Amino acid sequence: MALSASDVETVYSLLSDAFSPDLSVRRPAESALAQCERRPGFCSCLLEIIAARDVACRDDVRLLAAVFFKNSIRRFWRQRVISNDEKAHLRKKLLLNIREESSQIALQLADLISKIARIDYPKEWPELFSLLAQQLQSADILASHRVFMVLFRTLKELSTKRLSADQRTFSEVAALLFDYTWNLWKSDVQTILQSFSCLAQCDSSNSLMEHQNDLLLTCERWLFCTKIIRQLIISGNASDATSAQEVRPIKEVCPVLLSVIQSFLPYCTSFMEKQPEFWNFTKRACIKLMKVLAAFQRRHPYSFGDNNVLPPILVFCLNEIINPEQAVPLFNEFLIQCMILIKSTIECKEYKPSLTGRVINESGDALEQRKKIISRAVFDMLAAVFPNDRVVLLCNILIRRYFIYTSEDLNEWFQNSESFHHEQDMLQWTEKLRPCAEALYIVLFENYRPLLAPVVVSILKEAMSASPPLESEITPAMLLKDAAYSAAGHVYYELSAYLNFSDWFNRSLSLELSNNHPNMLIIHRKIALILGQWVSEIKGDTRKLVYHALIKLLQDNDIAVRLAACRSLCYLVQDSNSSEQEFFDLLSTCWTFCFKLVEEVQELDSKVQVLNLISLLTEHLGEKITPFAGQLVNFFGKMWEESIGESLLQIQLLEALRNFVCSLGYQSCVCYNMLLPILQKGINVDDPDALNLLEDSIRLWEAVLSHATSIVPQLLDLFPSLVTIVERSFDHLQVVVDIIEDYIIFGGAEFLNCHSSSVAKLLDGIVGNVNDKGLLSIIPTLDILIQCFPLEAPPLISAVLQKLILLCLSGEDDRNPSRTAVRTSSGAILARLLVMNTNYLGHLASEPSLIVALQQAGLSINQNVLLCLVDLWIDKIDNTTCIQRKTYASALSIILTLRLPEVIDKIDEILSVCTTVILGGTEDSSKEDSSGDAASSSWPSNESLGYYNGVPSKELRRRQSMLRDNLNTCAAFHGESSFHEAMSRMHPSAFAQLQQALKMA
């Protein structure tokens, strides 16, 4: 039943009660509101509450009504819960209530309108932007501010639509709104600048202070206007990187944005103390405008490359970064945006001329030629902006000023070195000044390597000379050396041709490492990082010295130094030049200090980092870790106990344990007392941490089984957990399949006797529920099971075998390679069963339950099921792998001996397959096997048929003998006359091939 205007008070009461701290009041209200959501008229009631601005209507209730309204749009606007008439009413009334005093509710209203616009504009709401444009004419600053908020949210929502029609619609909206928005933006900024000029000259007691609220609203409206202009230019025009078409607003807007930035910057000083609100605005405005310029450059690089746009903006940014005599103390966020824009420009591929030449008389593509012309022009322009002396100056400034640790950095480090280490790692380069300067430096060096490499080496030598290895005071010279080391570390791949690492290490770095003064921690940490960065250049005798150096740094008193050494050791261990023997002598010491470091660090990231090193060493050194197995068992056991509740750490532990087991190989049983309880917890799907740990636990389980010399009782007891895992999900199917195979192969009869029902349930669940890919992964397991237990297994998996028969007889593989592979592989399993347990397949084929299943599947069978399988084996022989082909041929050979009268009618086709396999046995089938489908890749391979030194192999002779015997049995059953009559129907060439195959021995 629909809600009406008379229900508004009821809905208001329910919303009000939803705030009650009394559960007996709140829960019924929440339940009633949930029931109202699907009733027509609910959104209209909510909008009436939102629009009510009298004293009796609480703002928190109105805000909650707006949230409910937004959720209803998301859930029900596309459905029939809200009628078209109600939608029209809601759209109209929303636009009439944009002027909202509460900023929170205004924001929710803007979101509401944007969500509806995404669905209804332009078909159901074509007048949206014209109505908003009319409201912009209002002299009411708050009203226009709210309209711009709505415009921004709506444009942002529409810009995310990706269909071509939607993008064309957005372009039309952009063309409609741009001129008015841009003119208002320019008018507002003039008003703001004039007001700022007055404020800067006045005391706070001045009468102008009365108008500050209106001015703040104007400032906020102007910021929304800035965001809208950005959205209109970015999303309202296709990127000129693709079309090379000029985007006119770029040339018009960008110079003005730069001018406004230059006008705002001086107020960052004058407003700092007296006008904190406007000081905050000027900072936000300058940062936002610089971000907009950078966004324009990325989206429309060719238009931004205009001579009146790119050079002045770059020169401004460079001056702000380089000029040490700035009149305005710039804030870091603004400098970051300047660096981002310069970096984006330097690495922009559109500004790099093509390195390919032109063929004489080649007309070429007009678009590409236009791009090349623009690229060349911008390239020349950048050459003028970045002369060699300015590039060298910028490089020097970045290293000498922005790479230097500040006193605040050092205080953070000394107060908590562990947190400091991770903060340096986690920082995005766009968030902090030093990482941003480092990112700009790397790009600058890559583009000007011949010029800058000698400069960087020169700075490095100067810094090392000014701060000798035995210095003990934290001086500007030491901090410059740290910065120079950073510079050398960041571009190791480019600098290695100019700096010999072995000389650098032996003459300087190793000496500095021998200086154990506490203040040397700054240099020690940087050296630890450098040794990881320069790993590809650490060769020969130097590598062993570096190993010793890093092991020593693991003993440092500072956690940040030790963690840096830990990371670099990971890089060295993973390096292709790493020598197991060189590191083996240090392994005992390394374990000791790693174990100690794990105990001393507090943060999860630190423990994961150290554990990663231990895991890498375990994997890299393989069986050489065996003498340390006892230590590692104790360590892993203790770590697991301490990691309860820390899923991320436990995941890393499970991976380390897997490497540990693989390295121990067949000696891994020494860790079972520690390992198996951990494994049991990890594979328990009812454990609270199962969602996080299950995948890695299953992989560990498979590793344990594949390296076990025998399946101990504790491992046998784990198998039923596999059934539970598969019942929950098939996400880990391939690893599950590997585990089943390990149990079958290594567990033997004891395993099958213990868990026969679990095996049957597990395999039936998989075969009955997975897709073709899953079936192809489990079929080899079925083949192994039948080969290992030909008498015991088939009765256990009768339900699975019936499903395979249904798959074989379904005939659903026309033009479906995946289904063809499934039917072919399923047929190979049944052929294998016939070869190894002929009686059981005959029994299964005549089971009443199979006949019922065939009828339920809509399969009409007019002959014996075995004969249907014969037809499949003959039909699919060309789709088989070599191994499957031999199995098919063996099964068809056995079919000749069965007392089935219809066999005589198929004898020519049966013998054709058998003959082909025997004659084809002399060919090398290895290539075919290697390219077979996934179902055959893990099957136990039969001996290939063929000759050895001109003599037929035993396998070939056995197959020939079997075929002769089976033909004799066939003749005896069907009678000589019927048999010879059938043989006479064979094609002469096929009969000749048969004779050749039988006489090859």
N, C-alpha and C positions, 0 to 999 in steps of 0.2 A: 504494500500500500504506500502511495506517494506521501511525502511530507509537504506541508503547506506553510503559509505565513504564520498560521496559528501555532505551529510547532517550534518557532524560533526560540521562544522562552524555554521550552523543554530542552532543546539542544544546548542552549546557553547554560542551563543548570547542569547538564551532564558534563559539559566541558569544565565548568567550575568545580564540580565534584571530582573530576579527574586529577585535580591538584591536591586533593585532601590527603593529609598524612594518615588518616584513618583508613585501614585496608577495607573495612566493612563498607565504607562509603565509596572509596576509589575503584575497587574492582567491579562492582555492579555498574558503575558509570562507564568504565572502559569497555565492559562487555556490551552495554547498550549502544555505545558509540560504534563499536565494530559491527553490530547488527544494522545500524542506520546507514552505514557506508554504501550498501547495495540498494538502498531505497531511493527512487526518484525524488528530487526536491531537496535532498540532503545538502548538496553543494549550494543551492540557493539560500538555504537557511544559514549556512556557514558564511556566505558572502554578506548577508544582512548583518550578522554579528561583527564581521570585519569592518563593515562600513559604518557601524554605530560608533560615534565618537563622544557620546555624552558621558557625564561623570559616573553614571551607574554601570557603565560597561568597562570592565577591567581590561587593561592592555595585555596582561598575560593570557587572559581567556581569548582575546582577539587574536593574539599571536598563535595560540594553539589551534584556533579555528583555521588560520591561514595554513598551518602545517597539515591539518587534516584535508583541507581543500587541495593542496598540492599533491598529497598522496592519492587522493581520489582521481585526480587528473591522470596520474601515472598509471593507475590500475584500471580505470573504468571509462576514460574519455573515448577510447576507440570502440567500446562495447555499447550495447543498447541500454545500459543502466540509466544513462543520462540522455534524455530525448533531445532532438534537434532544436525544439522550441526553447528548452531550458538552456541549451548551449548558447543559443543566440542571446538570450537574456543575460547570461553570465558574462559573455564577451562584452556586451554593451555596458553593463554596470561596472565591470572591472575598470574600463577606461574612464569612467566617470569618477572613480574613487582613487585615482593615482596620487592625488595630493594628500599625503599621509604624514602626520607630525612624527610619529614613531619611526625611527630609522630601521629598526628590526622588522616591523610590519611592512614598511615600504619595500624592504629588500625581498620579503616573502611575496609581496604583490608582484614585484618585477619578475621574480622566478615563475610565479603562476602564469603571467601573461606570456612569458617566453616559452613555457612548456606547451601551452595551448597553441601558440603561433607555430611551433614546430609541426604540429599535427594539422592545423586548419588553414595556415597561410600557404598559398593565396586563394585556394578554391573556396573555402567557407568563410574566409575573413579578408577579403580583398581590400577593404577600406582601412585596415589596421594602421599602416604607416601614414596615410593621409590624415587620419584622425589625430595621431600622435604629433604630426607636423603642425596641425592647427593649435594644439595645446602649447606648443613651443612659443607661440606668439605672445603668451601671457607675460605681463610685466612682473608677475609674482615669482620671485627668485626660487622659493621653495618648490612651487609647482613645476617650474622648468627644470629644477634639479632632479625632481622625481621622474619627470618625463625622460630625461637623459639616462637616468638609471634604468628605466624600462627599455629604452632604445638599446643601450649597451647590452643588457642581458639577452634581449631578443635577437639582436644581430649576432651575438656570440653563439647562441643556440642554432640559429639558421646556418651559420657559416660552417657548422660541422656536418651538414648534410652533403653527401658525396655524389648523388645522382646528377647527371649532366643537366637535366631539367631544373633541378633545385639550384645548381650553381648559376645557371642562366638567370633564374629568378633573383638570386642574391645580387648579381651584377646589375640588374635593373633597379633594385632597391638602392644600391650604392650610388648609381647615377642620379637617382631621385633626391637622395639626402645629402650628397657630398657638399654641394655649393653652399647650402644653407648652414650646415654644420661648421664648415670651414670659416665662413664669414662670422658666425657667432663666436667661434674659437678666437679669431683675431680680435673681435670686439672685446671679449672678456679679458684677454690677456692685456690689452691696453688699459682697461679699467683696473686690473690687478696691479699693473706696474705703476700707474699713477697713484693709486692708493698706497702702495708700498713706499713710493717716494715721499709721500706725506708722512706716513708712519715713521719712517727713518729719521725725519727731521723733527718729530714731535715727541713730547713726553707722554707717558701713559695717561696723564690727566687731561689730555687734549680732548676736545669735543668729538674728534673723529673716532675715538674709542667706542662711542655709542653705536657706530655702524659696523663694528667688527664682526658681529654675527652674520650680517648680510654679506660681508666681504668673504668670510669663511665659506659660506654657502656658495658664493660665486666661484671661489677657488675649487671647491669640490666639484661643482658643475663643470668647470673647465677641465678638471682631470678626467671626468666621464667623457667629456667631449673629445679629449685627446685619445682616449681608448677607442672611441667610436671611429674617429678618423683613421686610426691604425687599422681597425677591423675592415673599414670600407676599402682602404687601399690594398691591404693584404689579400683579403678574400673576395673583394669585388672585382679584381683584375687577375687574369691568368698570369702566371709567372713569366716574366720576359726572358728568363733563362731558356724557356722552351720556344717562345714565339719570336724573340728579339724585337717585339713591338714596343714602342715607347709608351710608358705609363706616365701620362701627363702630370698627374698630381705629385709624383715624386719630385719633379723639377720645381714645382711650385711650392710644395710644403717644406721640403728638407732645409733649404736656406733659412726659412722663417723659424723653424724649430731650433736651428743652431743659434740664430740671433737671440731667441728668447732665453736659451740656456745661458748665453753670455750676459744677458740682462739680469737674470735671476741670481747668478753666482755671487755678486757682491753682497746681496742681502743675507747670505749664509753667515756673514760676520756680524752685520749690524743687528740682526734679529736674535742672535744666539742667546743673549741674556734678557733682553727686554721683551721680546715677542716670541716666546717658545712655540706657540701654535703656528705662527707664520714661518718661523725658522724650520719647523718640521715640514711644513708644506713646501718650502723652497727646495729642501733636500729631496723630498719625494718627487717634486716636479722635474728637477734636473735629472734625477736617475731615470724617471719614466721617459723623458724625452730622449735621452741617450739610448735607452732600450728600444724605443720606437725607431730611431735611426738605424740601429743595428738590425732590427727586424726587416726594415725596408731594404737594406743592403742584401740580406740573405734571400729575400723573396724576389726582388727585382734588381739583380746586380747590374744589368746593362743600363737601365734608366738611372740608377744610382751612380753609375760611372760617368755621368755628365760632368763637363769641365767646371760648371758652376755649383756642383754638389759635392762630389767626392774629394777634390783637393782641399777646399777650405775646412771640411769636417775633419779630414785626416790631420791637417796641420794643427787644428785646434786641439785634437786629442793628443797628438805628439807633444805639443807645448805644455799641456796640462801634466803629462807624465814626466817630461824631461826638465822643464824649467824649475830650477831650485828657488827662484825669487818670486814665488807666487804671491800676489797681493791677497788672495783668498786662501785660507787653510782648507784645502779640499778634504772631503770626507772619503774614506776608503771605498764605499759603495760606488761612488761616482767614478773614481779612478778605475775600478774594476770594469765598469761599462765602457770606458774609453779604451781599455786594453782589449776587451772582447771585440769591439768594432775594428780595431787595428788588426788583430789576429784574424778575424773573419775576412778582412779585405786581402791580407797578404796570402792567405791560403785559398782564396776563391779561384776555382778552376776556370771560371768564365773570364778572368782577367789575365790568363796565361795564354800567349799566342800558340797556335798550333805548330807542332814540331815537324809536321809532314809538309813536303813541298807540293807544288802544283805541276801537273803534266801540261806540256805545251799544247795550246789550242783547246784545253779542257774548259768547257763551259761551267761545269760544277753546279751544285745545288745553290739556288739563290739565297735561301735561308742560311745555309752554312757560311756562304761568302759574307753575308751581312754580319754574322756573328764574329767571323775572323777579323773583319774590319774594325768592329767595335772593340774586340779584345786587344787588337794591336794599339788602338788609340788609348785605351785605358792603361795598357802596359807602359806605354811611353809616358803617360801622365804620372803613373806610380814611380817611374824612374826619376821624374823630376821632384816628386814629393820625398822620395827616399834616396837622395844622393849618398854616396859611400860614407861621407863624414857623418851624416845624420844616422845612418844605420849603425855605425861604430859607436856613436854617442849613445844611441838608444840601448844597445847591448851593454855598454858600460853602466848606464844608469840602472838597468834592470838588475844586474849582478850586484853593483856596489851599494844600491839604495834599497831595492825591494826584496832582495834575497837575504838581507841581513836580519838576524833575529833581533826583535825589539826587547826592551826590558820587560814588557808584559809577557812576551813569549817565554823568556827565561824564568820569570816568576812562576808561570803555569808549570813549566817543566820541573822546577825545583820543588814545587809543592806536591805534585803528583806525576811522577815521570811516566807511569804506566798509562794513565789517561792521556797525557800529552802525546805519547807514541801513537795511540789509536786515533786521536783527533787528527794528527797529520795524515793518517791513512784514509780516514773516512771523509775528509773534506773534499767537496766538489771544487774543481778549479774555478768555477764561476762564483763561489761563495766567499772566498777570502782573498786578500790582496796578494800574499806571497805565492800561493798556488797559481793564481791567475797570471802573475808576472812570470812564473816559471813556464806556464803553457805558452805565453806569448814569446818568450825567449826561445823555446824549442822550435816553434814555427819560424821565427826569424832566422835562427841558425840554419834550419833545413833549406831555406830559400837563399841564404847568402853565405853558404859554408866556406867557399874559398876566401871570402873577405874576412869572416869572423873567426875562423879556426885559429889563425895566428893571434888574434886579439884575445881569445879565451885562454890560450896557452900563455900569453904574456901576462894576463891578469893572474893566472895560477902561479906562475913563477914569482911575480911581484909579491903575492900574498904569502907564499912559502918563505920568501926571503925576509919579509917584514915580521913574520911570526915563526921563529925557528922551532924545531921539534921539541926542544926541552923547555919551552915557555910554560909558565904555570899560572899566569894571570889572565883573566877574561878581559882582553883589551879589544879595542876596535880592530886591531890587526888580526887577532884570532878570529873574530867574527867575520872579517873579510875573507880569511882563509876558508872558513866553513862555507861561505857563500860561493867562493871560487870552486871548492870541491863539489858543491851542488851543481854548479854550471857544467863542470867536467863530467859529472855522473849522468846528467840528463841527456847529454848528446854523445854518449860513449860510442855509439855506432857510427857517428860521423867524425868523431875526434880521434879515433884510433889510428888513423893514417898520419896524424900530426904529433901524437904523444905515445911513447913507448911505455906500456904499462909496467913491464918488469923493472925498468929503470926507475920509474916513479915509485913503485912499491919498495924496492930495495934501498933507494937513496932517501926516501922521505917518509912514506906511510909506515913502514916497519919501525922506524925510529920513533915516530910519534906514538905508536902503540906501546913502545917500551917505556914511555913517560907515564907513570902511574899517578900523577897528581890528580886529585879529585876534579879540578877545573877542566881537565882534558876530556871530560865526558862529552863535551860538545863535538870535539874533533873525533873522538873514538866512535861516537854514533855515526857520524858522517862517513868515516872510513868503512865501518861495517856495511853501510848501505852501498857505498861505491864498490866494494868487493862483490856484491851481488849484481850490480849494474854492469860491471865490466867482465862478467863471467866468461864471455866468449873469447876474451883476450888473455885470460889467465891460463898459461900453457907451461909445459915443461916442468922444470924444478920449482918454478914459482908457485905452481898449484899446491904443492905440499906445504910450502911456507904459508900460503893463504889459509889452508885448512887449519894449521896450527894457530894462526892469528885469530881466526873466528872462534875456535875452541877456547882460546884465552879470553876473548870478549864475552863468551858465555858466562865467565866467572866475574864479570865486572860488578861493581857495587850498584850501578844504576840499572834499573829495569828496562828503561828505554834503549840503552845500549845493548843489553842482552837480547831483547826481542828483535832488534835490528840485525844482530848477528845470527839469530835463529832463522830469520827470513832469508838472509843471504846464503846460509848453509843449504837451505832448501833449493835455491837456484843452482848452487854448485853440484848438489847431488843429482839434480835433474838434467844437468848439462851433458851433452853427448860425449864430451871429452873427459867426463868423470871417470876416475880409476878406483875400482873397488879396493884394490890392494893398498893404494896410497892412504885411503881413509880408514881401512880396517884397523891399523895400529892405533888409531885415535878413538876407536869406537867405544871402548870401555869408559874413557874419560867423558866422551860426548854423552853417553847414556846417563852418567852420574849427574852431570850439570843440567841436562834436560829434566831429569826427575826432580832435581832440586828447584829448578825454575818453575815447574808446574805447581809445586807446593807453595811457592812464595807469591806468585801472581794472584790477583783478586778477580780480574775481569774475565768474563767468558771468552772474549775474543783472544785474550792472551793464552788461555789454556788451549783453545783450538789451534792457535798458531804453533805452539810447541808440539802439540799432538800431531799436527801435520808433518813436522820434521821427523818425529819418531816413526810415523807411518811410512814416509818416503824412504827413510833409511832401511826399514824392515823390508820394504818391497825391493829396493835397489840391491841390497847385499844378499838377498836370497838365503840359501842354506848356511851362509857364513855367520848368521846370527844365532845359530844353534847353541854355541857356548853361553850365550846370554839369555837363553830361553827362560831360566828361572827368574832372573831379574825382571824380565818383561812380563811374565805371568803375574808376579806380585804387583808390578806397576799398574797393569791393566785392571786387575781386580780391585785395587784401591781406587783407581780413577772412576771405575763404574759405580762404586758405592758412593763416592763423593758427587757424582754427576746426576743423582736422582732428581728429577724435576727439570733438568736442563737438556731438553730434547736435542738441541743443536749440537751440544757437546757429545751426547750419546750417539748421534748419527756419525760424527767424526770417529768416535771410538769403535763403532761397528765396522767402519771402513778400515781402520787400523788393525783390528782383530782379523779381518779377512786377509789383509796383506801378511799378517803374522802367520796365519795358518798356511797360506800358500808358500811362504818362505820355508817353514818347517817341513812342509811336504808330508811324507809318511811318518815323520816323528811328531806330528801335531797332536797325537794322543796325550802328550805330556801336559798339555794345557787344558784337557777336558774338564777337570775339576773346577777350574775357574770359568771356562768358556760355556759349558752346557747350561748352567743356570741362567747366564746372560741370554743365551740363545732361546731358552724356554720362555723367558719373559718377552723377548722381542717378537716371537711368533704367536703370542697369545692375543687374539683379535679382541678379546674383552678387556685388555689392559687399557687404562686411560691414555697411554702414550702410543697405542698401536698405530694410529694414523700417521705419526711421524716416523716410527721405527720399523714398521713392517717391511718395507721394501729392502732396506739395508740388512735387516735380519734374515730375510729369505736368501739374499745373495751370500751372506755369511754361512747359512745352513748348507747351501749347495757347495761352497768351498770346503766345508768340513767333510762332507760326504765324499767329494771327489778326491780328497787326500787321505781318506781313512784306509787303513790296512784291513779293517773289518768293521762290521756294523755292531758296535757294542750295545748292550741292552738299553742304555740311556738314549742312544740315538734311535733305536727301534721304537721306543716309547713316544718319540716326538711325532711319528708319522701321522697319527689321527689329526693333529693340528692342521695338516695340509688340507684335509677335507673341509674343515671349518673355514680356512682361508679362501678356498675356491668357492665355497658357498656364498661368501660375502662379495667376492669380486674376482674377475678374470684379468685384472690389471697386470699381474705378474706371471702370466701364463707360461712364458718361455722358460723362466727360471723354475717354476713349479714342475714343468715337464722334465727339465734336467734332473731335478731332485728325485722324481719318480723313477727315472732311468737308473740313477745311482743306487737307489734302494733295490731295484730289481736285480741289477748286475752284481752288486756287492753283498746284498742281504741274503740272496739265495732262497732256498726252501724255507729256512727259519722265518724270514721276513714274510713270505707268502702265507705261511701257516698262521703267523701271529695276526696279520692284518688283511686277510683275504676279503672280509666284508668292506673294510675301508677302501681297499684298492678298487673293488667293484663299484662302490658308491662314487668314488672320486672320478674314475674314468667315465662312468655313465653320465655324471653331471657335466663333465667337460664336453664330451661328444654331443650331448643333447642340447647344449646351450651356446656354443661358441660359433663364430662365423667361419668362413672358408679358411682364412689364414690360421685361425686357431686349430681347426681340424688338421691342417697340414702339419702343424707343429706337434700334435699328439699322436698322429698315425705312426711315426717311427717308434714311439714308445710301445704301442700295441704290438708292433712287429717284434721288438725285443722280448716282450713278455711271452709271446707265443713261442718264439725260438727257445727261450730259456726254460719255459714250462709248457711244452706242447700238450701234455695230458691234463695238467692241473688247471692251467689258466683259462682255457676256453669256457668251461662251465661257469667259472666265476664271472666272466664278462659276457655272458650270453646276451644280455640286454644291449650292450655296446655293439656286439657283432650283428644283432638284428638291425640296429640303426644303420650300420655300414651297408647291410644288404639293401635297406630302403634307399640309401643314397645312391647305390650302384644302379638300382632299377628305376630311379626317378626320371632319368632322361632329360634333366633340366640344364644341360651344359651347352646348348646351341649358342654360339657366339659369346661364350663366357669362359675365358681361359682358366679362371680361378676354380669354377665349378668342375671343369674338365679335369683339372689336376686332382681335385678332391675325389671325384669318381674313379679316376685311374688309380690313385693311391689306395683308396678303400678296396678296390678290386684286387690290388696286390696283397693286402692283408688277408682277404678271403682265399686267395690263391695259396698264400703261405699256409693257412690253416688246412686247406685241402691236402697239401703236400705232407704236412707234419701230423695231422690228425684227421684222416679222411673220413672216418666213421662219424666223428662229431659234426663236421659240416653237413654230412648227409642227414644226420639227426636234426640239426638246427633248421635245415631247409624244409623239413616236413613238420615242424612244430606248429600246432594250431595257433599259438599266440602270434607267430610270424604272419600267418595267413590273415588273421584279424587285423594286424598292424598294416599290412599291405592294402586291405580293403579300406581301412580308416584313412589311409593316405591317398585314396583314390587311384590306386595302381591296379590295373586289370592284368592278371597273369594267366595266360592260357596254356602254360606248360610248366614242367617241373622247375623250381627255383634254381636248381643247379644248372639246368640248360639255359636259363636266362643269364646266369653268370658266365656260362660259356660264350654266349653271344657278346657279352660285355668284353671279355678277355680278347676275343677275336677282333672286336670293333676298335678297342682302345690300344691295341698293340703298338700302333705308330706314335702314341702319345707317351709311351713309357720311357723310363730311363733304362740303362743297360741291365741293372740289377733287377728292376721290376719285370723287364722282358723275359729274363731267364726264369723268374718265378711264375710268370704267366705260362710259359712253355712247359714247365714241369707240371703245373696244375692241369693243363690241357692234355698232357701225356697220360696223367693218371685218370682223367675223365674217360679215356678209351677203355679202361678196365672195369668201369662201373656198369651195372646191369640196367642200363637205360636204353630202351630200343631206339629212341630218337637220335642217339649219338651217331649211329651209322649214317644218318642223313647229313651230318656236319663234319664227317671225317676228312673231307678234302680241305676244308678251311682249318681244321685242327692241325692236320699234318703240315699245311703250308706254314703255320706259325712255328711249329716245332722245327721244321727244316730250316727256316730262316735263322732261328737262333743257333742251330748247330753250325750252319755254314758261316754265319756271322761271327762265330767264336774265334776265328783266326784273326779278326781285325782287332786293332788296339782300341779298347773301349774306354780307356782312362779319360780321354778328353770328354766323351759323352757323359761319363759319370760325374766329372767335375762340374759340368754345366747343368746337371739335373736339377729338379725342383727341390724345395726345402724338405719335402717328405722323405726323400731318399738320401739326403746328404749324410745322415747319421746312422744309416742301416749298416749292420755288419756285412762286409763285402764277401761274396762267394768267390772262389778262385775262377779267374777268367778261363774260358775255353780256348784252346789253341795248341800249338806245337812247341816242342822244345828240341832244338837240333834235328828237325825233320820228323820227330816221333810224336804221335798224338799224346796229349796230356791224359792223366788218369781221369780227370774230370770229364774230358771229352768222351773218352771210352765208356765211362759210366753212363753218361746221358744217352749215348748211342745204344748201349746195351739195354737200358731201361726202355727206350722207345721200341726196340725190337720185341722185347718181352711183352710190352703193353699191347703192341699190334697183334701178337700171337694170342694174347688173352682175349682181345676184342674179336678176333676171327673165331675163336672157340665159342664165345658166347653167342654171337650173331649167326654163326654158321658160315662155312667156307664160301658157299655160293653167294650169300648176301654180302659177305665181306669183299669178295673179288668183284662183284658187280659194283659196289660202292667205289672200290679202288679204280675201276675202269672209267669212272666218271671224272676222274682227275684230269686236269689239263696235261697233255704230254710233257710240256716243259717242267711243270710242277712235279710230275711223277719222276722225271729224270733227276731233278734236284733231290728228291727224297732218296732215290737209289744212291746218288752220289754221297749224300750225308750218311747213309747207313753203311757205305763201303769205305768211308774215309779211314776207318781203323785198319 
